[in-house]
Amino acid sequence: MTLVRLPAGQTGPLWAVARRMLLAGLILLLTVAVVALDRGGYRDAVDGRVSLLDALYYATVTLSTTGYGDIVPASDAARLINVLVITPLRVLFLIILVGTTLEVLTERTREQFRLSKWRHRVHKHTVVVGYGTKGRSAVRALLADGTDIQQIVVIDPDAAQVTQANSAGLTAIHGDATAREVLELAEVGQAGQVLVAAHRDDTAVLVTLTVRQLNPTAPIVVAVRESENVPLLQQSGATSVVVSSEAAGRLIGLAAVSPAAGAVFEDLLIPHTDLELIERDLLPGEAGKPSRDTIDLVVAVLRGTDMHRFGTTESKVLQAGDRLVVVRHSGVVGVDEENG
């Protein structure tokens, strides 16, 4: 079953129904107790006596306004109790039942309205396929870099992962991302980027193919386990492919050979720690300057569709329109903060 779940902190309709049914049951028991304590004031048309079962029967038909008339209050006290106690209980009982129905219908209407509003608002958002360890880490990195949580949509076939994503405040879809209709629910055609962190490489390939059909231009970043699948994913439309097992292995090996280098590299992977690796625009006055004279350490220059790495001739002098991949201390004000 495919379902879009928007994060919400409100009480669910099932719990609302259960709570109201419990309250209705308590009102019924209270009415039974009132009638049973004053059973001498009631008359049964069948045998003249009112038993505990008769009290339960009378309370049920009275609160539901059925009123067959076979058991009636005969004494003045019983009739007064009916007016002052049982009638208000009957009204309260009906309010609970009607209120429950209205609340469930209202909740469904509200959810449909929120979903429709979300569909009209979402644009250039980020779709994350898979909310396992890699998917959660990717979401944390996006949020740490300032991505609006409302602009992230998670897709996962595991209901428990979808619930966890909702608990984190994310919009999530319970379904198989290899299916076109599931990706359409996530508005992949309007997405600004798609991150694929599927549990299996073959699943990642199918998801990438389908995403690329729905959105020919959005960057697709895919995580895979085996490097032999990288060419297949690139042919399927992936913009960037990360081999997670090899990346982890290289980090382990680097830390073993040089613990200090491993620590620096791990620091760069975690946003907003001591050092961070980011992509930014040129700051005012940087155009025309050597890249070594910037306030940050430039490791690559993005010029049009080309990337020129540190040490190449093209990266030595910055040009207007360049974007930089830099290493800097966390908290350093960049061009976005200055303009904001």
LOTI-916247 format. One line per 3 residues: number of its first residue (from 1); their letters; for each residue x, y, z of N, C-alpha, C, CB. Coordinates in steps of 0.02 Angstrom, whole numbers, plus 50000, padded with zeros to 5 digits. Glycine has a CB too. Layout:
BEGIN
NUM	A	X/Y/Z/X/Y/Z/X/Y/Z/X/Y/Z | ...
end
This chain:
BEGIN
1	MTL	50042/49940/50000/50000/50000/50000/50044/50062/50000/49952/50000/50061 | 50030/50108/49955/50067/50170/49950/50030/50226/49986/50080/50190/49877 | 50066/50262/50029/50032/50313/50069/50080/50370/50083/50006/50284/50134
4	VRL	50057/50432/50071/50095/50491/50089/50078/50509/50161/50081/50550/50040 | 50128/50514/50202/50117/50532/50272/50153/50597/50287/50142/50475/50319 | 50113/50647/50305/50141/50711/50325/50153/50710/50400/50095/50769/50305
7	PAG	50207/50741/50424/50220/50741/50496/50167/50782/50532/50290/50769/50511 | 50145/50757/50589/50094/50792/50628/50100/50771/50700/50023/50778/50601 | 50088/50819/50745/50090/50804/50816/50021/50796/50847/50127/50857/50851
10	QTG	49969/50793/50805/49902/50790/50831/49882/50718/50845/49853/50821/50781 | 49831/50710/50888/49806/50643/50905/49774/50612/50844/49756/50647/50963 | 49791/50548/50832/49764/50512/50775/49690/50496/50784/49803/50449/50763
13	PLW	49655/50485/50728/49583/50470/50732/49567/50405/50768/49555/50468/50663 | 49609/50355/50762/49596/50291/50796/49599/50300/50872/49647/50238/50774 | 49647/50337/50896/49652/50350/50967/49592/50392/50991/49718/50384/50985
16	AVA	49572/50440/50949/49514/50481/50966/49451/50438/50973/49503/50537/50913 | 49442/50391/50927/49383/50346/50930/49387/50303/50993/49379/50302/50867 | 49446/50274/51007/49453/50230/51066/49439/50269/51130/49523/50200/51068
19	RRM	49463/50330/51134/49452/50371/51194/49378/50387/51203/49493/50435/51191 | 49345/50404/51149/49274/50420/51154/49231/50359/51169/49250/50453/51089 | 49250/50302/51141/49213/50241/51156/49221/50222/51230/49237/50183/51112
22	LLA	49280/50233/51257/49291/50220/51328/49247/50265/51371/49365/50230/51347 | 49243/50329/51352/49201/50376/51389/49127/50357/51383/49212/50447/51363 | 49106/50335/51323/49036/50314/51314/49021/50253/51356/49022/50298/51240
25	GLI	49069/50207/51361/49060/50148/51404/49053/50167/51477/49118/50100/51396 | 49091/50216/51499/49086/50239/51569/49018/50270/51583/49142/50289/51585 | 48993/50308/51534/48926/50337/51543/48873/50283/51547/48910/50386/51485
28	LLL	48880/50231/51506/48832/50175/51508/48834/50140/51576/48848/50125/51452 | 48893/50128/51602/48899/50096/51668/48870/50139/51723/48972/50079/51683 | 48881/50205/51718/48853/50250/51768/48777/50248/51766/48878/50321/51756
31	TVA	48748/50247/51706/48675/50244/51700/48649/50178/51728/48654/50251/51626 | 48682/50123/51715/48662/50058/51742/48663/50061/51819/48709/50002/51717 | 48715/50091/51847/48720/50095/51920/48663/50137/51949/48788/50125/51940
34	VVA	48646/50193/51916/48592/50236/51941/48525/50198/51940/48586/50300/51898 | 48512/50162/51886/48449/50125/51880/48448/50067/51929/48438/50100/51808 | 48504/50031/51936/48506/49973/51980/48497/49993/52053/48573/49936/51972
37	LDR	48525/50050/52073/48517/50072/52143/48445/50092/52159/48564/50131/52157 | 48408/50113/52108/48339/50134/52118/48291/50087/52080/48329/50207/52095 | 48309/50022/52077/48269/49976/52037/48198/49968/52063/48303/49908/52036
40	GGY	48188/49984/52127/48120/49979/52154/48072/50031/52125/48121/49987/52229 | 48100/50084/52097/48059/50136/52068/48042/50125/51996/48093/50201/52075 | 48063/50068/51968/48050/50052/51898/48003/49992/51892/48116/50038/51860
43	RDA	47967/49989/51839/47919/49934/51828/47934/49901/51761/47846/49960/51830 | 47941/49834/51764/47951/49793/51704/47885/49765/51681/48002/49736/51717 | 47866/49777/51620/47801/49754/51595/47797/49678/51590/47787/49785/51528
46	VDG	47855/49644/51593/47855/49572/51586/47841/49537/51652/47921/49548/51557 | 47883/49550/51703/47874/49516/51767/47868/49564/51826/47933/49470/51780 | 47870/49629/51813/47860/49678/51866/47923/49694/51904/47810/49654/51913
49	RVS	47975/49652/51899/48038/49664/51935/48092/49688/51886/48061/49599/51971 | 48138/49727/51913/48194/49753/51874/48259/49724/51902/48196/49832/51875 | 48289/49678/51865/48352/49647/51884/48411/49689/51859/48357/49574/51857
52	LLD	48472/49665/51876/48531/49700/51852/48535/49698/51775/48595/49669/51882 | 48516/49641/51746/48514/49636/51673/48462/49684/51644/48498/49563/51652 | 48404/49690/51679/48354/49737/51657/48380/49809/51660/48290/49730/51699
55	ALY	48419/49824/51712/48448/49891/51719/48496/49905/51661/48485/49898/51786 | 48536/49854/51642/48581/49862/51586/48542/49872/51521/48628/49801/51581 | 48490/49833/51513/48448/49838/51453/48415/49907/51449/48394/49783/51453
58	YAT	48387/49930/51505/48354/49995/51507/48403/50051/51492/48321/50007/51576 | 48464/50047/51522/48514/50099/51510/48534/50102/51436/48576/50087/51554 | 48539/50043/51405/48560/50041/51335/48508/50072/51289/48572/49969/51314
61	VTL	48445/50051/51297/48393/50077/51252/48377/50150/51267/48329/50034/51257 | 48388/50171/51329/48375/50240/51347/48428/50287/51318/48371/50248/51423 | 48492/50269/51328/48546/50312/51303/48547/50315/51227/48613/50286/51328
64	STT	48527/50261/51195/48525/50261/51121/48460/50290/51094/48533/50190/51096 | 48416/50314/51138/48351/50344/51122/48305/50295/51085/48362/50406/51078 | 48317/50230/51095/48272/50181/51064/48205/50179/51102/48305/50110/51065
67	GYG	48209/50170/51167/48150/50175/51211/48091/50132/51193/48128/50245/51213 | 48095/50066/51206/48039/50021/51190/47980/50029/51237/48062/49948/51192 | 47990/50054/51297/47935/50066/51344/47916/50006/51386/47876/50088/51307
70	DIV	47952/49950/51381/47936/49892/51422/47960/49900/51494/47965/49830/51392 | 48010/49942/51506/48032/49959/51573/48026/50034/51580/48106/49934/51587 | 47990/50056/51630/47976/50127/51638/47986/50147/51711/47905/50145/51615
73	PAS	48007/50211/51723/48010/50235/51792/47939/50246/51818/48051/50301/51796 | 47923/50214/51874/47855/50217/51901/47850/50266/51960/47833/50148/51923 | 47901/50269/52002/47897/50313/52060/47917/50384/52042/47942/50286/52117
76	DAA	47898/50431/52085/47917/50501/52074/47993/50510/52077/47883/50546/52127 | 48025/50475/52123/48098/50480/52129/48133/50456/52066/48124/50441/52190 | 48109/50400/52040/48140/50372/51979/48131/50420/51920/48110/50304/51962
79	RLI	48071/50449/51916/48060/50496/51861/48102/50559/51869/47986/50514/51858 | 48111/50583/51930/48152/50642/51942/48225/50627/51924/48146/50665/52015 | 48249/50567/51942/48318/50548/51925/48326/50544/51849/48336/50480/51958
82	NVL	48274/50520/51814/48277/50517/51741/48285/50587/51712/48214/50484/51713 | 48248/50635/51740/48251/50703/51714/48318/50736/51730/48194/50745/51743 | 48342/50728/51792/48401/50765/51814/48467/50730/51799/48396/50777/51887
85	VIT	48466/50663/51794/48528/50626/51786/48533/50590/51719/48536/50576/51843 | 48483/50547/51706/48488/50503/51648/48481/50543/51582/48435/50449/51651 | 48437/50593/51580/48429/50632/51519/48493/50670/51501/48372/50682/51527
88	PLR	48527/50704/51549/48592/50734/51531/48644/50683/51509/48619/50773/51591 | 48643/50623/51540/48689/50571/51519/48674/50548/51448/48686/50511/51567 | 48609/50546/51431/48589/50526/51363/48615/50578/51312/48512/50519/51358
91	VLF	48606/50642/51329/48630/50694/51284/48706/50690/51276/48610/50764/51311 | 48742/50681/51331/48815/50676/51329/48837/50615/51288/48844/50672/51400 | 48800/50559/51297/48815/50498/51259/48808/50510/51184/48768/50441/51281
94	LII	48755/50545/51164/48744/50559/51093/48797/50607/51066/48674/50587/51082 | 48816/50656/51107/48868/50703/51086/48933/50667/51073/48878/50758/51139 | 48950/50619/51116/49012/50581/51107/49010/50541/51042/49023/50533/51167
97	LVG	48955/50506/51029/48950/50466/50969/48953/50509/50906/48886/50424/50969 | 48913/50563/50905/48912/50607/50847/48980/50642/50840/48856/50658/50853 | 49008/50663/50896/49073/50697/50894/49128/50653/50868/49091/50721/50963
100	TTL	49125/50588/50885/49175/50541/50860/49171/50536/50784/49166/50472/50891 | 49111/50529/50759/49103/50525/50686/49127/50588/50652/49029/50512/50668 | 49108/50645/50679/49129/50709/50649/49205/50718/50653/49094/50767/50684
103	EVL	49234/50696/50709/49307/50704/50716/49344/50662/50665/49329/50686/50787 | 49321/50600/50655/49354/50557/50606/49348/50587/50536/49324/50486/50608 | 49288/50609/50519/49278/50639/50453/49318/50703/50446/49204/50653/50441
106	TER	49320/50743/50499/49358/50805/50497/49432/50791/50490/49345/50847/50560 | 49456/50740/50526/49527/50722/50521/49545/50701/50451/49543/50666/50571 | 49502/50661/50420/49516/50640/50350/49515/50700/50303/49464/50588/50327
109	TRE	49467/50745/50314/49463/50804/50271/49525/50848/50281/49399/50844/50285 | 49545/50856/50344/49603/50897/50359/49666/50867/50327/49612/50903/50436 | 49672/50801/50331/49731/50768/50302/49732/50777/50226/49732/50694/50321
112	QFR	49674/50770/50195/49671/50780/50122/49688/50852/50104/49601/50762/50096 | 49665/50899/50145/49680/50970/50132/49755/50983/50140/49640/51015/50180 | 49785/50955/50193/49857/50964/50204/49897/50934/50147/49878/50934/50270
115	LSK	49875/50875/50123/49910/50842/50068/49905/50883/50004/49881/50772/50057 | 49845/50910/49990/49836/50951/49930/49878/51014/49935/49762/50969/49921 | 49880/51044/49994/49920/51105/50004/49994/51090/49995/49907/51135/50073
118	WRH	50015/51032/50021/50085/51012/50013/50103/51002/49940/50100/50948/50053 | 50060/50971/49901/50074/50959/49831/50082/51024/49792/50018/50916/49800 | 50042/51074/49809/50048/51138/49774/50110/51177/49796/49985/51180/49786
121	RVH	50133/51165/49856/50190/51203/49883/50258/51173/49865/50185/51208/49958 | 50260/51106/49860/50325/51073/49852/50351/51085/49781/50318/50997/49867 | 50413/51106/49777/50445/51122/49713/50520/51128/49725/50416/51188/49681
124	KHT	50559/51099/49680/50632/51099/49688/50652/51069/49756/50659/51171/49682 | 50616/51019/49777/50629/50988/49841/50680/50931/49832/50564/50961/49872 | 50698/50899/49887/50745/50844/49886/50708/50779/49904/50803/50855/49936
127	VVV	50713/50730/49860/50683/50665/49873/50738/50617/49895/50646/50638/49809 | 50729/50585/49952/50777/50537/49978/50745/50468/49975/50798/50554/50052 | 50773/50424/49934/50747/50356/49927/50785/50310/49974/50752/50331/49852
130	GYG	50751/50286/50025/50782/50244/50075/50798/50283/50138/50846/50213/50047 | 50771/50260/50195/50783/50295/50258/50818/50248/50307/50717/50321/50288 | 50865/50209/50279/50908/50168/50322/50965/50211/50349/50935/50107/50284
133	TKG	51020/50177/50364/51077/50213/50393/51103/50267/50347/51133/50165/50410 | 51111/50250/50281/51136/50300/50233/51086/50356/50221/51153/50266/50167 | 51023/50338/50215/50972/50389/50204/50966/50438/50262/50905/50357/50191
136	RSA	50966/50412/50323/50962/50456/50382/51022/50502/50386/50956/50414/50446 | 51081/50474/50371/51142/50516/50373/51138/50571/50320/51205/50473/50361 | 51112/50554/50261/51105/50604/50208/51057/50659/50229/51080/50572/50143
139	VRA	51002/50641/50261/50953/50691/50284/50984/50735/50337/50890/50656/50311 | 51021/50706/50383/51054/50746/50435/51103/50796/50404/51091/50701/50485 | 51140/50774/50352/51187/50820/50319/51150/50876/50284/51230/50781/50269
142	LLA	51094/50860/50252/51054/50912/50218/51029/50964/50269/50995/50881/50181 | 51002/50939/50324/50976/50985/50375/51032/51027/50406/50940/50946/50430 | 51090/50996/50416/51146/51033/50445/51170/51088/50398/51204/50986/50460
145	DGT	51161/51078/50332/51182/51128/50284/51128/51179/50269/51203/51095/50219 | 51072/51176/50307/51021/51228/50301/50961/51212/50258/51052/51288/50276 | 50955/51150/50234/50896/51132/50194/50834/51132/50238/50906/51062/50162
148	DIQ	50781/51162/50213/50718/51165/50249/50689/51094/50255/50667/51212/50212 | 50671/51074/50315/50646/51006/50326/50582/50993/50287/50634/50995/50400 | 50544/51046/50272/50483/51037/50233/50497/51026/50159/50439/51098/50241
151	QIV	50559/51035/50138/50579/51024/50069/50614/50957/50060/50624/51080/50046 | 50605/50912/50107/50634/50844/50103/50578/50794/50105/50685/50831/50160 | 50577/50748/50057/50527/50695/50054/50563/50628/50054/50482/50702/49990
154	VID	50543/50584/50099/50575/50518/50106/50529/50465/50076/50591/50503/50180 | 50559/50416/50042/50522/50358/50017/50555/50296/50045/50520/50356/49939 | 50515/50251/50074/50543/50189/50101/50488/50136/50102/50572/50200/50173
157	PDA	50505/50073/50084/50455/50019/50084/50440/49992/50154/50477/49964/50041 | 50479/50012/50203/50471/49987/50272/50428/50037/50311/50541/49977/50307 | 50372/50013/50336/50326/50058/50374/50360/50086/50436/50263/50020/50394
160	AQV	50404/50046/50468/50437/50070/50528/50484/50129/50512/50477/50014/50562 | 50517/50126/50455/50562/50180/50435/50521/50243/50418/50605/50160/50375 | 50463/50233/50387/50420/50290/50372/50396/50323/50436/50359/50267/50329
163	TQA	50377/50283/50485/50357/50310/50550/50414/50349/50582/50333/50255/50597 | 50474/50322/50578/50532/50356/50606/50545/50422/50571/50594/50311/50602 | 50536/50423/50505/50546/50486/50467/50493/50537/50488/50542/50473/50392
166	NSA	50430/50515/50496/50377/50560/50519/50393/50588/50588/50310/50524/50520 | 50420/50545/50632/50437/50568/50699/50491/50621/50698/50459/50508/50742 | 50533/50618/50646/50586/50668/50639/50561/50732/50605/50644/50640/50600
169	GLT	50496/50734/50588/50467/50794/50558/50469/50794/50482/50502/50853/50583 | 50481/50736/50451/50488/50732/50379/50424/50707/50346/50546/50687/50360 | 50410/50730/50286/50358/50701/50246/50384/50636/50217/50335/50750/50189
172	AIH	50345/50582/50224/50370/50516/50202/50316/50479/50164/50392/50475/50263 | 50339/50437/50118/50295/50397/50077/50312/50324/50088/50301/50416/50001 | 50261/50285/50106/50270/50213/50116/50256/50178/50049/50223/50186/50172
175	GDA	50310/50154/50018/50301/50122/49953/50367/50103/49922/50262/50167/49907 | 50364/50067/49867/50423/50044/49830/50442/50097/49778/50409/49975/49797 | 50501/50126/49785/50522/50181/49741/50538/50157/49670/50581/50216/49770
178	TAR	50539/50091/49658/50548/50069/49589/50484/50076/49549/50572/49996/49588 | 50429/50087/49583/50364/50096/49549/50355/50169/49530/50305/50073/49595 | 50335/50181/49469/50327/50249/49443/50277/50289/49484/50306/50247/49370
181	EVL	50221/50257/49503/50169/50294/49539/50192/50318/49607/50107/50251/49547 | 50238/50281/49638/50264/50302/49703/50308/50365/49695/50305/50246/49736 | 50350/50365/49644/50391/50424/49631/50349/50484/49611/50442/50409/49576
184	ELA	50294/50471/49576/50250/50526/49558/50216/50555/49620/50196/50502/49508 | 50200/50513/49669/50172/50539/49732/50221/50586/49766/50153/50481/49779 | 50285/50571/49760/50337/50613/49790/50352/50674/49747/50400/50574/49801
187	EVG	50316/50684/49692/50327/50740/49646/50399/50742/49622/50308/50806/49681 | 50425/50684/49602/50494/50681/49579/50505/50725/49517/50513/50608/49563 | 50454/50731/49476/50460/50773/49417/50474/50845/49433/50398/50768/49376
190	QAG	50456/50867/49493/50468/50936/49515/50528/50942/49561/50407/50964/49549 | 50562/50886/49575/50616/50886/49624/50677/50924/49600/50635/50815/49642 | 50712/50954/49648/50775/50987/49631/50833/50939/49631/50789/51043/49680
193	QVL	50829/50886/49671/50880/50834/49672/50851/50771/49703/50943/50858/49711 | 50881/50715/49687/50859/50650/49713/50919/50613/49740/50823/50608/49658 | 50914/50589/49802/50966/50549/49833/50941/50478/49840/50986/50579/49903
196	VAA	50976/50431/49812/50956/50361/49813/51001/50323/49860/50958/50330/49741 | 50973/50300/49915/51010/50261/49965/50973/50195/49977/51019/50301/50032 | 50960/50159/49923/50923/50096/49928/50966/50043/49961/50901/50073/49857
199	HRD	50933/49990/49985/50969/49936/50020/51007/49891/49971/50921/49894/50061 | 50986/49888/49909/51016/49844/49859/51038/49884/49798/50967/49788/49839 | 51092/49863/49767/51117/49898/49708/51069/49891/49649/51185/49872/49689
202	DTA	51039/49832/49640/50993/49825/49584/50931/49869/49592/50971/49752/49577 | 50910/49877/49654/50854/49923/49668/50875/49995/49651/50833/49918/49742 | 50937/50013/49668/50961/50080/49654/50961/50094/49578/51032/50090/49683
205	VLV	50979/50043/49539/50980/50052/49466/50910/50064/49440/51011/49990/49433 | 50861/50023/49462/50792/50031/49439/50764/50099/49460/50748/49975/49466 | 50777/50119/49521/50753/50184/49545/50783/50241/49503/50770/50194/49620
208	TLT	50848/50237/49490/50882/50289/49451/50853/50294/49380/50957/50275/49447 | 50841/50237/49348/50811/50237/49281/50743/50271/49282/50805/50166/49254 | 50701/50254/49331/50634/50282/49334/50634/50356/49350/50592/50244/49385
211	VRQ	50678/50376/49396/50684/50447/49414/50705/50487/49354/50734/50456/49472 | 50754/50461/49316/50779/50499/49259/50725/50506/49205/50841/50464/49230 | 50682/50457/49198/50626/50463/49151/50578/50517/49172/50589/50396/49144
214	LNP	50565/50523/49237/50517/50572/49262/50548/50641/49267/50492/50551/49330 | 50613/50645/49277/50646/50710/49285/50713/50708/49248/50657/50728/49361 | 50715/50733/49187/50776/50728/49146/50834/50772/49169/50760/50746/49075
217	TAP	50822/50821/49213/50873/50870/49229/50898/50868/49301/50847/50938/49215 | 50860/50842/49347/50879/50845/49418/50942/50804/49432/50822/50821/49463 | 50988/50828/49473/51045/50787/49493/51021/50726/49532/51095/50829/49535
220	IVV	51050/50669/49517/51034/50607/49552/51099/50580/49583/51002/50553/49503 | 51101/50578/49648/51159/50553/49685/51141/50484/49713/51182/50602/49742 | 51182/50434/49697/51165/50365/49714/51221/50335/49756/51153/50322/49651
223	AVR	51201/50299/49809/51249/50261/49849/51242/50187/49832/51237/50273/49926 | 51298/50154/49817/51298/50083/49801/51351/50048/49843/51311/50071/49725 | 51345/49981/49846/51393/49942/49885/51453/49922/49843/51359/49880/49914
226	ESE	51441/49903/49780/51494/49876/49738/51514/49925/49683/51472/49809/49707 | 51580/49934/49674/51604/49981/49624/51590/49958/49552/51679/49992/49632 | 51580/49893/49543/51567/49867/49476/51500/49892/49448/51568/49792/49476
229	NVP	51457/49917/49492/51391/49942/49470/51392/50016/49453/51340/49930/49525 | 51449/50050/49463/51453/50122/49450/51439/50138/49376/51521/50148/49470 | 51472/50104/49328/51458/50121/49257/51385/50111/49238/51502/50078/49212
232	LLQ	51354/50058/49265/51283/50045/49250/51239/50101/49275/51261/49978/49280 | 51254/50127/49335/51215/50181/49363/51226/50246/49324/51233/50192/49437 | 51287/50257/49303/51301/50317/49263/51264/50314/49197/51377/50325/49251
235	QSG	51261/50255/49167/51222/50247/49105/51147/50254/49118/51237/50180/49073 | 51126/50239/49178/51055/50244/49196/51033/50316/49210/51040/50201/49256 | 51082/50361/49216/51064/50431/49226/51088/50461/49291/50991/50438/49223
238	ATS	51128/50424/49330/51152/50451/49393/51203/50506/49380/51184/50395/49436 | 51197/50561/49416/51244/50617/49410/51308/50602/49448/51213/50682/49436 | 51300/50571/49507/51357/50555/49549/51343/50489/49584/51371/50611/49601
241	VVV	51395/50447/49589/51388/50382/49621/51440/50376/49677/51396/50324/49569 | 51417/50359/49736/51461/50349/49793/51462/50275/49811/51437/50392/49855 | 51522/50246/49811/51529/50176/49830/51540/50174/49906/51589/50141/49792
244	SSE	51487/50159/49943/51489/50166/50015/51538/50118/50048/51421/50155/50043 | 51541/50055/50025/51585/50007/50056/51658/50026/50046/51572/49936/50029 | 51675/50048/49985/51744/50067/49971/51763/50131/50007/51755/50074/49896
247	AAG	51716/50178/50011/51730/50241/50047/51744/50227/50120/51671/50290/50040 | 51704/50183/50151/51716/50165/50220/51783/50129/50228/51659/50122/50248 | 51798/50084/50180/51861/50048/50183/51921/50094/50176/51863/49995/50129
250	RLI	51916/50143/50131/51971/50190/50122/51981/50232/50185/51959/50236/50062 | 51926/50252/50217/51932/50291/50279/51964/50249/50334/51864/50316/50301 | 51946/50186/50339/51976/50142/50389/52051/50134/50376/51941/50073/50390
253	GLA	52068/50122/50312/52139/50114/50295/52178/50177/50308/52146/50093/50223 | 52149/50235/50290/52183/50298/50302/52195/50310/50376/52143/50356/50272 | 52144/50295/50417/52151/50304/50489/52204/50257/50518/52083/50293/50524
256	AVS	52210/50198/50488/52260/50151/50512/52331/50174/50495/52247/50081/50483 | 52339/50199/50434/52406/50222/50412/52424/50288/50445/52408/50229/50336 | 52374/50334/50447/52387/50401/50476/52326/50421/50516/52403/50453/50420
259	PAA	52326/50409/50581/52268/50427/50622/52250/50501/50616/52280/50410/50694 | 52300/50544/50610/52286/50616/50605/52250/50632/50540/52352/50656/50610 | 52274/50603/50484/52241/50615/50420/52170/50587/50421/52281/50583/50363
262	GAV	52161/50528/50452/52094/50500/50458/52048/50544/50499/52098/50432/50490 | 52074/50574/50552/52033/50618/50594/52012/50681/50556/52071/50638/50657 | 52059/50709/50516/52043/50769/50476/51990/50752/50424/52106/50797/50442
265	FED	51999/50694/50391/51951/50675/50339/51882/50663/50369/51975/50612/50302 | 51879/50631/50427/51815/50620/50460/51784/50686/50480/51823/50574/50521 | 51825/50734/50502/51801/50800/50521/51768/50835/50462/51859/50842/50548
268	LLI	51798/50826/50402/51771/50858/50342/51703/50829/50323/51819/50851/50284 | 51690/50767/50341/51627/50734/50323/51569/50755/50367/51635/50660/50326 | 51584/50784/50425/51532/50802/50473/51521/50877/50469/51551/50780/50545
271	PHT	51462/50900/50447/51450/50972/50440/51453/51009/50507/51383/50984/50408 | 51479/51069/50504/51479/51115/50562/51517/51088/50622/51408/51129/50582 | 51572/51050/50608/51618/51034/50661/51676/51083/50657/51644/50960/50657
274	DLE	51738/51063/50668/51794/51110/50667/51808/51132/50595/51856/51079/50698 | 51815/51083/50550/51825/51098/50479/51766/51073/50439/51891/51067/50454 | 51752/51106/50383/51698/51082/50340/51716/51092/50268/51632/51117/50357
277	LIE	51692/51047/50226/51703/51050/50154/51638/51073/50122/51725/50980/50126 | 51639/51131/50088/51578/51159/50061/51590/51185/49990/51552/51216/50106 | 51536/51197/49955/51537/51230/49890/51506/51299/49897/51500/51187/49836
280	RDL	51540/51349/49871/51514/51418/49878/51528/51459/49816/51545/51452/49940 | 51493/51516/49812/51506/51565/49759/51569/51605/49776/51446/51612/49749 | 51594/51641/49726/51650/51687/49740/51627/51743/49786/51678/51717/49674
283	LPG	51669/51762/49831/51656/51821/49873/51672/51884/49833/51697/51818/49939 | 51643/51941/49852/51659/52003/49816/51734/52017/49816/51623/52063/49848 | 51761/52031/49758/51832/52046/49752/51877/51987/49739/51855/52080/49814
286	EAG	51850/51927/49739/51892/51868/49728/51905/51854/49654/51860/51807/49759 | 51860/51877/49610/51869/51866/49538/51934/51899/49515/51809/51893/49498 | 51974/51862/49477/52038/51888/49452/52097/51874/49499/52033/51961/49440
289	KPS	52084/51852/49559/52137/51838/49607/52161/51765/49600/52113/51852/49679 | 52223/51752/49621/52245/51682/49625/52203/51645/49677/52321/51678/49642 | 52189/51582/49665/52148/51544/49711/52180/51536/49780/52133/51475/49683
292	RDT	52247/51541/49782/52281/51533/49847/52271/51594/49891/52355/51521/49836 | 52247/51650/49863/52238/51711/49902/52168/51717/49932/52252/51771/49859 | 52125/51668/49925/52058/51671/49955/52063/51658/50030/52010/51620/49921
295	IDL	52010/51674/50065/52011/51664/50138/52004/51591/50156/51955/51704/50170 | 51982/51549/50108/51974/51478/50120/52025/51439/50078/51903/51455/50103 | 52034/51376/50095/52078/51333/50057/52038/51304/49998/52108/51276/50101
298	VVA	52056/51323/49937/52019/51302/49878/52046/51233/49856/52027/51354/49820 | 52001/51184/49851/52021/51117/49829/51996/51103/49758/51995/51064/49877 | 51949/51142/49733/51925/51133/49665/51888/51196/49643/51878/51071/49659
301	VLR	51891/51210/49578/51856/51267/49548/51806/51240/49497/51906/51317/49514 | 51743/51260/49506/51690/51240/49459/51680/51297/49410/51624/51222/49497 | 51695/51283/49347/51689/51335/49295/51644/51307/49239/51760/51355/49266
304	GTD	51583/51332/49238/51534/51304/49192/51517/51233/49212/51560/51306/49120 | 51525/51186/49166/51512/51116/49181/51576/51077/49199/51478/51082/49122 | 51633/51113/49200/51697/51080/49213/51719/51092/49285/51752/51106/49164
307	MHR	51753/51041/49313/51782/51048/49379/51858/51043/49374/51754/50994/49428 | 51893/51095/49398/51966/51097/49396/51992/51089/49467/51991/51163/49364 | 52027/51035/49478/52051/51019/49546/52112/51060/49565/52067/50945/49551
310	FGT	52126/51060/49629/52183/51097/49657/52248/51077/49621/52189/51084/49733 | 52287/51127/49602/52352/51114/49571/52352/51118/49496/52377/51049/49592 | 52293/51118/49464/52291/51123/49391/52299/51196/49370/52224/51094/49363
313	TES	52318/51204/49308/52328/51273/49282/52263/51313/49284/52356/51271/49210 | 52209/51281/49266/52144/51316/49263/52120/51340/49331/52091/51271/49233 | 52143/51307/49384/52118/51325/49451/52159/51379/49485/52117/51265/49495
316	KVL	52213/51401/49453/52258/51448/49487/52230/51518/49491/52325/51449/49452 | 52193/51540/49439/52166/51608/49439/52090/51603/49434/52195/51651/49380 | 52055/51638/49479/51982/51634/49482/51951/51682/49431/51957/51651/49552
319	QAG	51894/51660/49403/51859/51701/49354/51787/51713/49379/51858/51666/49285 | 51758/51768/49355/51689/51785/49374/51643/51727/49353/51666/51852/49340 | 51598/51708/49397/51551/51654/49384/51575/51587/49410/51539/51648/49311
322	DRL	51638/51583/49433/51663/51521/49461/51627/51505/49527/51739/51524/49473 | 51623/51440/49542/51604/51417/49609/51663/51378/49636/51538/51374/49607 | 51671/51382/49702/51729/51351/49734/51708/51296/49781/51769/51404/49771
325	VVV	51748/51242/49781/51744/51191/49833/51802/51205/49880/51747/51117/49803 | 51785/51222/49942/51837/51246/49989/51833/51208/50054/51829/51321/50001 | 51889/51210/50090/51893/51188/50159/51898/51250/50202/51954/51140/50172
328	RHS	51855/51255/50252/51856/51314/50295/51837/51293/50366/51809/51369/50269 | 51850/51338/50412/51829/51326/50481/51753/51335/50487/51866/51374/50529 | 51722/51293/50525/51650/51297/50535/51631/51364/50565/51625/51240/50579
331	GVV	51578/51395/50539/51555/51459/50567/51582/51519/50530/51574/51463/50639 | 51627/51509/50481/51652/51565/50441/51597/51592/50398/51713/51545/50398 | 51587/51656/50396/51534/51687/50357/51552/51685/50283/51522/51760/50379
334	GVD	51506/51657/50242/51517/51653/50169/51474/51702/50133/51504/51584/50144 | 51473/51694/50068/51437/51742/50026/51363/51740/50039/51451/51729/49953 | 51335/51680/50054/51263/51676/50065/51243/51712/50128/51241/51604/50069
337	EEN	51285/51705/50182/51268/51738/50244/51274/51814/50237/51314/51712/50301 | 51327/51836/50200/51335/51908/50192/51277/51939/50154/51401/51924/50156 | 51254/51904/50102/51198/51931/50064/51132/51925/50101/51193/51897/49998
340	G	51129/51878/50149/51065/51867/50184/51056/51916/50240/51061/51797/50211
end
